Amino acid sequence: MRFEFDREKSRDVRRKHGVSLREAQEVFDQVYLVDQKNDDPEQFRAIGWCGGRLCSVVFEIRHDSEGEYYHLVTAWEATKEEEQSYAENV
């Protein structure tokens, strides 16, 4: 699985939400929950563990000459609702 994100955006996300997009990649290393966030552009939210805490990551599935990759948009520590959804579905 390949990932792509803007480094400056990652720093902004870390400042605002306490988790960087680089750290957020860890969510995809273990069991995680996915749902659709937006239709245009098509975005998904993954809820899973990174840095020892439950986090949410918004991402897009994109393609290039090498194939499919995940473009990470933003991340944050999971809300109570997201924690509950994760607990009920994973």
MMTF fields as JSON, N, C-alpha, C and O atoms, coordinates in Angstrom:
{
  "mmtfVersion": "1.0.0",
  "mmtfProducer": "UNKNOWN",
  "numBonds": 359,
  "numAtoms": 360,
  "numGroups": 90,
  "numChains": 1,
  "numModels": 1,
  "chainsPerModel": [1],
  "groupsPerChain": [90],
  "chainIdList": ["A"],
  "bondAtomList": [4, 2, 8, 6, 12, 10, 16, 14, 20, 18, 24, 22, 28, 26, 32, 30, 36, 34, 40, 38, 44, 42, 48, 46, 52, 50, 56, 54, 60, 58, 64, 62, 68, 66, 72, 70, 76, 74, 80, 78, 84, 82, 88, 86, 92, 90, 96, 94, 100, 98, 104, 102, 108, 106, 112, 110, 116, 114, 120, 118, 124, 122, 128, 126, 132, 130, 136, 134, 140, 138, 144, 142, 148, 146, 152, 150, 156, 154, 160, 158, 164, 162, 168, 166, 172, 170, 176, 174, 180, 178, 184, 182, 188, 186, 192, 190, 196, 194, 200, 198, 204, 202, 208, 206, 212, 210, 216, 214, 220, 218, 224, 222, 228, 226, 232, 230, 236, 234, 240, 238, 244, 242, 248, 246, 252, 250, 256, 254, 260, 258, 264, 262, 268, 266, 272, 270, 276, 274, 280, 278, 284, 282, 288, 286, 292, 290, 296, 294, 300, 298, 304, 302, 308, 306, 312, 310, 316, 314, 320, 318, 324, 322, 328, 326, 332, 330, 336, 334, 340, 338, 344, 342, 348, 346, 352, 350, 356, 354],
  "bondOrderList": [1, 1, 1, 1, 1, 1, 1, 1, 1, 1, 1, 1, 1, 1, 1, 1, 1, 1, 1, 1, 1, 1, 1, 1, 1, 1, 1, 1, 1, 1, 1, 1, 1, 1, 1, 1, 1, 1, 1, 1, 1, 1, 1, 1, 1, 1, 1, 1, 1, 1, 1, 1, 1, 1, 1, 1, 1, 1, 1, 1, 1, 1, 1, 1, 1, 1, 1, 1, 1, 1, 1, 1, 1, 1, 1, 1, 1, 1, 1, 1, 1, 1, 1, 1, 1, 1, 1, 1, 1],
  "groupList": [{"groupName": "MET", "atomNameList": ["N", "CA", "C", "O"], "elementList": ["N", "C", "C", "O"], "formalChargeList": [0, 0, 0, 0], "bondAtomList": [1, 0, 2, 1, 3, 2], "bondOrderList": [1, 1, 2], "singleLetterCode": "M", "chemCompType": "L-PEPTIDE LINKING"}, {"groupName": "ARG", "atomNameList": ["N", "CA", "C", "O"], "elementList": ["N", "C", "C", "O"], "formalChargeList": [0, 0, 0, 0], "bondAtomList": [1, 0, 2, 1, 3, 2], "bondOrderList": [1, 1, 2], "singleLetterCode": "R", "chemCompType": "L-PEPTIDE LINKING"}, {"groupName": "PHE", "atomNameList": ["N", "CA", "C", "O"], "elementList": ["N", "C", "C", "O"], "formalChargeList": [0, 0, 0, 0], "bondAtomList": [1, 0, 2, 1, 3, 2], "bondOrderList": [1, 1, 2], "singleLetterCode": "F", "chemCompType": "L-PEPTIDE LINKING"}, {"groupName": "GLU", "atomNameList": ["N", "CA", "C", "O"], "elementList": ["N", "C", "C", "O"], "formalChargeList": [0, 0, 0, 0], "bondAtomList": [1, 0, 2, 1, 3, 2], "bondOrderList": [1, 1, 2], "singleLetterCode": "E", "chemCompType": "L-PEPTIDE LINKING"}, {"groupName": "ASP", "atomNameList": ["N", "CA", "C", "O"], "elementList": ["N", "C", "C", "O"], "formalChargeList": [0, 0, 0, 0], "bondAtomList": [1, 0, 2, 1, 3, 2], "bondOrderList": [1, 1, 2], "singleLetterCode": "D", "chemCompType": "L-PEPTIDE LINKING"}, {"groupName": "LYS", "atomNameList": ["N", "CA", "C", "O"], "elementList": ["N", "C", "C", "O"], "formalChargeList": [0, 0, 0, 0], "bondAtomList": [1, 0, 2, 1, 3, 2], "bondOrderList": [1, 1, 2], "singleLetterCode": "K", "chemCompType": "L-PEPTIDE LINKING"}, {"groupName": "SER", "atomNameList": ["N", "CA", "C", "O"], "elementList": ["N", "C", "C", "O"], "formalChargeList": [0, 0, 0, 0], "bondAtomList": [1, 0, 2, 1, 3, 2], "bondOrderList": [1, 1, 2], "singleLetterCode": "S", "chemCompType": "L-PEPTIDE LINKING"}, {"groupName": "VAL", "atomNameList": ["N", "CA", "C", "O"], "elementList": ["N", "C", "C", "O"], "formalChargeList": [0, 0, 0, 0], "bondAtomList": [1, 0, 2, 1, 3, 2], "bondOrderList": [1, 1, 2], "singleLetterCode": "V", "chemCompType": "L-PEPTIDE LINKING"}, {"groupName": "HIS", "atomNameList": ["N", "CA", "C", "O"], "elementList": ["N", "C", "C", "O"], "formalChargeList": [0, 0, 0, 0], "bondAtomList": [1, 0, 2, 1, 3, 2], "bondOrderList": [1, 1, 2], "singleLetterCode": "H", "chemCompType": "L-PEPTIDE LINKING"}, {"groupName": "GLY", "atomNameList": ["N", "CA", "C", "O"], "elementList": ["N", "C", "C", "O"], "formalChargeList": [0, 0, 0, 0], "bondAtomList": [1, 0, 2, 1, 3, 2], "bondOrderList": [1, 1, 2], "singleLetterCode": "G", "chemCompType": "PEPTIDE LINKING"}, {"groupName": "LEU", "atomNameList": ["N", "CA", "C", "O"], "elementList": ["N", "C", "C", "O"], "formalChargeList": [0, 0, 0, 0], "bondAtomList": [1, 0, 2, 1, 3, 2], "bondOrderList": [1, 1, 2], "singleLetterCode": "L", "chemCompType": "L-PEPTIDE LINKING"}, {"groupName": "ALA", "atomNameList": ["N", "CA", "C", "O"], "elementList": ["N", "C", "C", "O"], "formalChargeList": [0, 0, 0, 0], "bondAtomList": [1, 0, 2, 1, 3, 2], "bondOrderList": [1, 1, 2], "singleLetterCode": "A", "chemCompType": "L-PEPTIDE LINKING"}, {"groupName": "GLN", "atomNameList": ["N", "CA", "C", "O"], "elementList": ["N", "C", "C", "O"], "formalChargeList": [0, 0, 0, 0], "bondAtomList": [1, 0, 2, 1, 3, 2], "bondOrderList": [1, 1, 2], "singleLetterCode": "Q", "chemCompType": "L-PEPTIDE LINKING"}, {"groupName": "TYR", "atomNameList": ["N", "CA", "C", "O"], "elementList": ["N", "C", "C", "O"], "formalChargeList": [0, 0, 0, 0], "bondAtomList": [1, 0, 2, 1, 3, 2], "bondOrderList": [1, 1, 2], "singleLetterCode": "Y", "chemCompType": "L-PEPTIDE LINKING"}, {"groupName": "ASN", "atomNameList": ["N", "CA", "C", "O"], "elementList": ["N", "C", "C", "O"], "formalChargeList": [0, 0, 0, 0], "bondAtomList": [1, 0, 2, 1, 3, 2], "bondOrderList": [1, 1, 2], "singleLetterCode": "N", "chemCompType": "L-PEPTIDE LINKING"}, {"groupName": "PRO", "atomNameList": ["N", "CA", "C", "O"], "elementList": ["N", "C", "C", "O"], "formalChargeList": [0, 0, 0, 0], "bondAtomList": [1, 0, 2, 1, 3, 2], "bondOrderList": [1, 1, 2], "singleLetterCode": "P", "chemCompType": "L-PEPTIDE LINKING"}, {"groupName": "ILE", "atomNameList": ["N", "CA", "C", "O"], "elementList": ["N", "C", "C", "O"], "formalChargeList": [0, 0, 0, 0], "bondAtomList": [1, 0, 2, 1, 3, 2], "bondOrderList": [1, 1, 2], "singleLetterCode": "I", "chemCompType": "L-PEPTIDE LINKING"}, {"groupName": "TRP", "atomNameList": ["N", "CA", "C", "O"], "elementList": ["N", "C", "C", "O"], "formalChargeList": [0, 0, 0, 0], "bondAtomList": [1, 0, 2, 1, 3, 2], "bondOrderList": [1, 1, 2], "singleLetterCode": "W", "chemCompType": "L-PEPTIDE LINKING"}, {"groupName": "CYS", "atomNameList": ["N", "CA", "C", "O"], "elementList": ["N", "C", "C", "O"], "formalChargeList": [0, 0, 0, 0], "bondAtomList": [1, 0, 2, 1, 3, 2], "bondOrderList": [1, 1, 2], "singleLetterCode": "C", "chemCompType": "L-PEPTIDE LINKING"}, {"groupName": "THR", "atomNameList": ["N", "CA", "C", "O"], "elementList": ["N", "C", "C", "O"], "formalChargeList": [0, 0, 0, 0], "bondAtomList": [1, 0, 2, 1, 3, 2], "bondOrderList": [1, 1, 2], "singleLetterCode": "T", "chemCompType": "L-PEPTIDE LINKING"}],
  "groupTypeList": [0, 1, 2, 3, 2, 4, 1, 3, 5, 6, 1, 4, 7, 1, 1, 5, 8, 9, 7, 6, 10, 1, 3, 11, 12, 3, 7, 2, 4, 12, 7, 13, 10, 7, 4, 12, 5, 14, 4, 4, 15, 3, 12, 2, 1, 11, 16, 9, 17, 18, 9, 9, 1, 10, 18, 6, 7, 7, 2, 3, 16, 1, 8, 4, 6, 3, 9, 3, 13, 13, 8, 10, 7, 19, 11, 17, 3, 11, 19, 5, 3, 3, 3, 12, 6, 13, 11, 3, 14, 7],
  "groupIdList": [1, 2, 3, 4, 5, 6, 7, 8, 9, 10, 11, 12, 13, 14, 15, 16, 17, 18, 19, 20, 21, 22, 23, 24, 25, 26, 27, 28, 29, 30, 31, 32, 33, 34, 35, 36, 37, 38, 39, 40, 41, 42, 43, 44, 45, 46, 47, 48, 49, 50, 51, 52, 53, 54, 55, 56, 57, 58, 59, 60, 61, 62, 63, 64, 65, 66, 67, 68, 69, 70, 71, 72, 73, 74, 75, 76, 77, 78, 79, 80, 81, 82, 83, 84, 85, 86, 87, 88, 89, 90],
  "secStructList": [7, 7, 3, 3, 7, 7, 2, 2, 2, 2, 2, 2, 2, 2, 2, 2, 2, 1, 7, 7, 2, 2, 2, 2, 4, 4, 4, 4, 4, 1, 7, 7, 3, 3, 3, 3, 3, 3, 3, 6, 6, 3, 3, 3, 3, 3, 3, 3, 3, 3, 6, 6, 3, 3, 3, 3, 3, 3, 3, 3, 3, 3, 3, 3, 6, 6, 3, 3, 3, 3, 3, 3, 3, 3, 3, 3, 3, 7, 7, 2, 2, 2, 2, 2, 2, 2, 2, 2, 2, 7],
  "xCoordList": [0.854, 0.0, 0.902, 1.804, 0.633, 1.416, 0.591, -0.637, 1.306, 0.665, 1.321, 2.492, 0.542, 1.03, 0.319, -0.868, 1.033, 0.434, 1.365, 2.557, 0.808, 1.576, 2.255, 1.589, 3.574, 4.33, 3.92, 3.816, 3.691, 3.267, 1.889, 1.65, 0.999, -0.334, -0.216, -0.957, 0.707, 0.919, 1.323, 0.849, 2.192, 2.598, 1.409, 1.241, 0.584, -0.609, -1.583, -2.129, -1.796, -2.706, -2.185, -2.958, -0.879, -0.292, -0.505, -0.85, -0.296, -0.489, -1.945, -2.215, -2.875, -4.301, -4.893, -5.697, -4.49, -5.182, -4.307, -4.805, -3.012, -2.142, -1.664, -1.05, -1.935, -1.455, -1.045, -1.792, 0.135, 0.589, 0.075, -0.333, 0.099, -0.336, 0.643, 0.239, 1.913, 2.887, 2.508, 2.497, 2.197, 1.756, 0.466, 0.288, -0.423, -1.739, -1.648, -2.589, -0.544, -0.363, -0.456, -0.84, -0.104, -0.144, -1.542, -1.684, -2.566, -3.948, -4.143, -4.871, -3.492, -3.69, -2.851, -2.94, -2.044, -1.203, -1.935, -1.405, -3.122, -3.876, -5.356, -5.722, -6.193, -7.641, -8.15, -7.851, -8.92, -9.505, -10.888, -11.224, -11.673, -13.038, -13.028, -12.399, -13.716, -13.77, -15.219, -16.062, -15.498, -16.782, -16.548, -15.466, -17.559, -17.416, -17.715, -18.716, -16.859, -16.978, -17.655, -18.569, -17.207, -17.685, -17.833, -17.181, -18.696, -18.847, -18.001, -17.538, -17.793, -17.09, -16.148, -16.609, -14.859, -14.234, -14.55, -14.877, -14.447, -14.732, -13.67, -12.488, -14.116, -13.221, -13.773, -14.98, -12.858, -13.204, -12.599, -11.624, -13.195, -12.646, -12.284, -13.089, -11.07, -10.628, -10.461, -9.906, -10.94, -10.785, -9.946, -10.304, -8.843, -7.955, -6.885, -6.915, -5.95, -4.929, -3.664, -3.163, -3.147, -1.836, -1.279, -2.002, -0.007, 0.624, -0.007, -0.009, -0.544, -1.139, -2.499, -2.973, -3.135, -4.468, -5.34, -4.837, -6.63, -7.575, -7.685, -7.919, -7.513, -7.517, -8.427, -8.768, -8.809, -9.553, -8.705, -8.018, -8.763, -7.984, -8.909, -9.605, -8.917, -9.662, -8.668, -7.581, -9.071, -8.179, -8.954, -10.164, -8.224, -8.757, -7.955, -6.754, -8.608, -7.911, -7.611, -8.522, -6.335, -5.91, -5.087, -4.685, -4.852, -4.078, -3.039, -3.274, -1.895, -0.866, -0.254, -0.797, 0.857, 1.463, 1.918, 2.086, 2.117, 2.534, 1.349, 1.531, 0.144, -1.044, -1.753, -1.685, -2.434, -3.263, -2.431, -1.468, -2.82, -2.218, -3.255, -4.268, -2.989, -3.884, -3.302, -2.172, -4.101, -3.733, -4.382, -5.607, -3.557, -4.071, -4.396, -3.567, -5.606, -6.104, -5.974, -5.439, -6.465, -6.397, -6.552, -6.925, -6.261, -6.371, -6.615, -6.299, -7.189, -7.446, -7.648, -7.86, -7.579, -7.912, -9.404, -10.204, -9.774, -11.172, -12.074, -11.704, -13.257, -14.266, -14.939, -14.705, -15.752, -16.493, -17.378, -17.451, -18.045, -18.891, -18.069, -18.492, -16.896, -16.031, -15.498, -15.4, -15.155, -14.719, -15.812, -15.536, -17.05, -18.176, -18.396, -18.602, -18.351, -18.529, -17.442, -17.731, -16.215, -15.104, -15.342, -15.188, -15.716, -15.938, -17.069, -17.003, -18.088, -19.244, -18.996, -19.649, -18.062, -17.903, -16.593, -16.457, -15.645, -14.352, -14.14, -13.115],
  "yCoordList": [-1.175, 0.0, 1.241, 1.375, 2.138, 3.376, 4.541, 4.555, 5.521, 6.715, 7.956, 7.941, 9.036, 10.328, 11.384, 11.25, 12.418, 13.548, 14.743, 14.6, 15.902, 17.144, 17.329, 17.33, 17.484, 17.602, 18.834, 18.769, 19.946, 21.161, 20.95, 21.351, 20.323, 20.019, 19.093, 19.248, 18.136, 17.218, 17.983, 17.68, 18.967, 19.791, 20.572, 20.672, 21.127, 21.862, 20.951, 21.329, 19.752, 18.795, 18.414, 18.322, 18.195, 17.855, 18.992, 18.757, 20.218, 21.381, 21.489, 21.747, 21.292, 21.449, 20.261, 20.435, 19.038, 17.84, 16.871, 15.868, 17.159, 16.326, 15.035, 14.205, 14.853, 13.654, 14.07, 14.769, 13.644, 13.99, 12.965, 11.865, 13.335, 12.408, 11.242, 10.14, 11.465, 10.372, 9.353, 8.148, 9.843, 8.943, 8.228, 7.05, 8.932, 8.386, 7.174, 6.383, 7.011, 5.84, 4.539, 3.502, 4.592, 3.411, 2.807, 1.607, 3.623, 3.141, 1.956, 1.013, 2.018, 1.012, -0.25, -1.194, -0.277, -1.444, -2.508, -3.602, -2.218, -3.161, -3.069, -2.443, -3.671, -3.645, -2.211, -1.509, -1.794, -0.455, -0.491, -1.413, 0.504, 0.657, 1.741, 2.783, 1.512, 2.502, 2.818, 1.924, 4.089, 4.502, 5.64, 6.228, 5.944, 7.008, 8.343, 8.489, 9.303, 10.623, 11.604, 12.328, 11.63, 12.582, 11.884, 10.873, 12.432, 11.901, 12.652, 12.049, 13.942, 14.734, 15.73, 16.773, 15.46, 14.245, 13.065, 13.244, 11.872, 10.677, 10.525, 10.333, 10.616, 10.508, 9.491, 9.269, 8.886, 7.88, 8.255, 9.004, 7.721, 7.908, 6.528, 5.598, 6.419, 5.195, 5.505, 6.542, 4.61, 4.756, 3.573, 2.419, 3.86, 2.81, 3.374, 4.547, 2.526, 2.892, 3.427, 2.869, 4.528, 5.059, 5.81, 6.528, 5.633, 6.317, 5.976, 6.802, 4.763, 4.333, 4.922, 4.824, 5.534, 6.117, 5.875, 5.662, 5.908, 5.713, 7.021, 8.085, 6.929, 8.119, 7.913, 6.785, 9.018, 9.01, 9.675, 10.663, 9.116, 9.624, 9.737, 8.782, 10.894, 11.067, 10.885, 11.463, 10.061, 9.782, 9.621, 9.392, 9.747, 9.521, 8.396, 8.273, 7.583, 6.549, 7.124, 7.481, 7.212, 7.789, 6.764, 5.726, 7.09, 6.208, 7.023, 8.177, 6.406, 6.99, 5.875, 4.771, 6.142, 5.147, 3.89, 2.835, 3.99, 2.838, 2.085, 1.019, 2.62, 1.964, 2.798, 4.028, 2.106, 2.753, 3.213, 2.555, 4.367, 4.833, 5.613, 6.052, 5.78, 6.533, 7.926, 8.086, 8.923, 10.32, 10.709, 10.786, 10.953, 11.303, 12.789, 13.623, 13.116, 14.493, 15.151, 16.254, 14.472, 15.004, 13.865, 12.75, 14.159, 13.149, 13.859, 15.038, 13.109, 13.647, 12.489, 11.349, 12.797, 11.782, 11.514, 12.441, 10.239, 9.847, 10.527, 10.703, 10.902, 11.467, 10.328, 9.157, 10.652, 9.631, 8.806, 7.585, 9.457, 8.74, 7.779, 6.65, 8.22, 7.369, 6.199, 5.078, 6.457, 5.384, 4.334, 3.136, 4.779, 3.869, 3.059, 1.847, 3.721, 3.039, 1.981, 0.873, 2.315, 1.371, 0.165, -0.979, 0.425, -0.647, -1.579, -2.788, -1.022, -1.821, -2.619, -3.635, -2.161, -2.756, -3.492, -4.17, -3.369, -4.042, -5.153, -5.833],
  "zCoordList": [0.0, 0.0, 0.0, 0.827, -0.946, -1.022, -0.485, -0.576, 0.08, 0.628, 0.054, -0.325, -0.004, -0.447, 0.385, 0.684, 0.753, 1.449, 1.329, 1.055, 1.537, 1.499, 2.855, 3.891, 2.848, 4.11, 4.926, 6.151, 4.24, 4.948, 5.58, 6.718, 4.834, 5.368, 6.577, 7.548, 6.529, 7.643, 8.909, 10.004, 8.747, 9.898, 10.451, 11.666, 9.56, 9.985, 10.728, 11.765, 10.192, 10.819, 12.209, 13.162, 12.317, 13.628, 14.628, 15.786, 14.17, 15.052, 15.51, 16.683, 14.585, 14.893, 15.638, 16.553, 15.24, 15.731, 16.522, 17.034, 16.627, 17.449, 16.814, 17.485, 15.532, 14.825, 13.415, 12.73, 12.982, 11.631, 10.63, 11.003, 9.376, 8.336, 8.206, 7.834, 8.505, 8.51, 9.589, 9.334, 10.795, 11.872, 11.487, 11.798, 10.817, 10.471, 9.551, 9.489, 8.842, 7.987, 8.786, 8.244, 10.078, 10.941, 11.034, 11.271, 10.852, 10.922, 9.967, 10.276, 8.818, 7.776, 8.0, 7.215, 9.054, 9.359, 10.16, 10.353, 10.623, 11.448, 11.108, 10.113, 11.902, 11.649, 11.768, 12.734, 10.776, 10.803, 10.178, 9.436, 10.48, 9.976, 8.905, 9.09, 7.785, 6.701, 6.362, 6.301, 6.143, 5.601, 4.617, 4.58, 3.828, 2.841, 3.492, 4.194, 3.263, 3.863, 2.902, 3.296, 1.643, 0.633, -0.705, -0.969, -1.546, -2.896, -3.924, -4.892, -3.734, -4.733, -4.077, -3.612, -4.017, -4.522, -3.601, -2.428, -4.153, -3.356, -2.271, -2.558, -1.022, 0.12, 1.104, 1.193, 1.834, 2.814, 4.16, 4.23, 5.233, 6.58, 7.112, 7.072, 7.605, 8.27, 9.75, 10.115, 10.597, 12.044, 12.517, 12.283, 13.173, 13.647, 14.566, 14.937, 14.921, 15.904, 15.261, 14.285, 15.825, 15.455, 16.661, 17.352, 16.894, 18.023, 19.361, 20.274, 19.488, 20.75, 21.063, 22.195, 20.07, 20.296, 19.074, 17.971, 19.276, 18.187, 17.397, 17.97, 16.09, 15.238, 14.03, 13.674, 13.414, 12.165, 11.098, 11.355, 9.89, 8.76, 7.559, 7.215, 6.924, 5.684, 4.539, 4.54, 3.553, 2.437, 1.139, 1.136, 0.035, -1.299, -1.927, -1.687, -2.724, -3.476, -4.85, -5.597, -5.175, -6.445, -7.225, -6.698, -8.496, -9.363, -10.124, -10.484, -10.359, -11.201, -12.035, -12.079, -12.691, -13.574, -12.823, -13.436, -11.514, -10.706, -10.112, -9.523, -10.257, -9.736, -8.682, -8.689, -7.778, -6.754, -5.565, -5.172, -4.991, -3.745, -2.955, -3.498, -1.667, -0.785, -0.574, -0.114, -0.92, -0.659, 0.671, 0.769, 1.694, 3.019, 3.051, 2.686, 3.49, 3.466, 4.839, 4.954, 5.882, 7.233, 8.23, 7.866, 9.485, 10.549, 11.877, 12.036, 12.836, 14.17, 15.133, 14.719, 16.425, 17.418, 17.33, 17.211, 17.389, 17.214, 18.24, 19.401, 17.784, 18.663, 19.437, 19.137, 20.405, 21.167, 20.236, 20.373, 19.297, 18.333, 17.489, 17.241, 17.047, 16.242, 17.072, 16.573, 18.331, 19.225, 19.361, 19.304, 19.542, 19.702, 18.417, 18.472, 17.286, 16.004, 15.8, 15.349, 16.125, 16.013, 16.914, 16.485, 18.157, 19.125, 18.688, 18.91, 18.075, 17.658, 16.371, 16.133, 15.553, 14.213, 13.954, 12.936, 14.845, 14.601, 15.597, 15.554]
}
